[in-house]
């Protein structure tokens, strides 16, 4: 959310433009504690901010050496350690 807020604050009117692109009121954006998962793609395309920077809690990268998957990876992946 920090990256998105920084982006919106860089230039006057960005919050209104993003809200219009999403079909919501600008005040709705102000109420978010996290970028809603269902809006990630649209917001990333509009702002140019990568998904993993908008929601690192969802798109955490596993280090190649650790063999760990993100905590929110599907259960089948966690069980097998492989992507489906």
N, C-alpha and C positions, 0 to 999 in steps of 0.2 A: 504494500500500500504506500510505502514511503516514496518509491520511484514514481508512482502515479501522482501522488500529491505534489511532488517536486515538478513533474511535467506540467500539471495543471496551473501551478503558481508561477511558472516561467513567463507566461504570456497571458495578458488579460483576454478574457472571452473563451479560453480553452474549455473551461468547465461547461459553459453553455453549448459549445460546439460538440463536445463529447456527449452530453446529455441528449442533444438533438439527434445525433447519429444513433444513439441507443434507444430513442423513443421514450425517454424518461425525463423527469424534472431535474434540474441541477441540484436541488436540495436532496434528492435521493442519493446522489454520489457522496454528499457530505455525511450521510448517515452510515455509510459502510465502514465497518471495522476491518474487513478484508474484501478484496475484489471478489464478487460473486463468481463461483466457478462457471456458471452458465453464461457469463458475459466475458470470460477471459479471451476467447478468440477475437471477438469484435473489438475489445479494448486494445489488445495487442496490435491488431491490424491498423487501428486508428492512430495509436500513439507511437508505434514502432518499438515499444518496450517488450522485450522477450517474455514469454510466459513464465519462465523460471524466475524472472525478476518481479513479476506481478504477484506470483504466489509460490515462493520458494518452499512453503510447507507441502505443496502438492508435487512440485517438480524438482525436489531435492535430487541432486545427482549422487549416485553411489560412486565411490572411488574405485577405479579398476582393480586395485589390489585387495580391497576389503571383501569383495564378494557379497556385499550387503545390498539389499534392495531398499528403496524408500519404505518407510513404515506403512504408508497407505497403498502399497502395491497390492494388486489383487491376490487373494488368498492362495489361488492356484500357483501363482508365481513364487510366493513366499515359500510354499511347501516344496516346490521342485527346485527353486533357485534359478529358474529359467523364465524368459519371457514367453508368453503364450502366442 
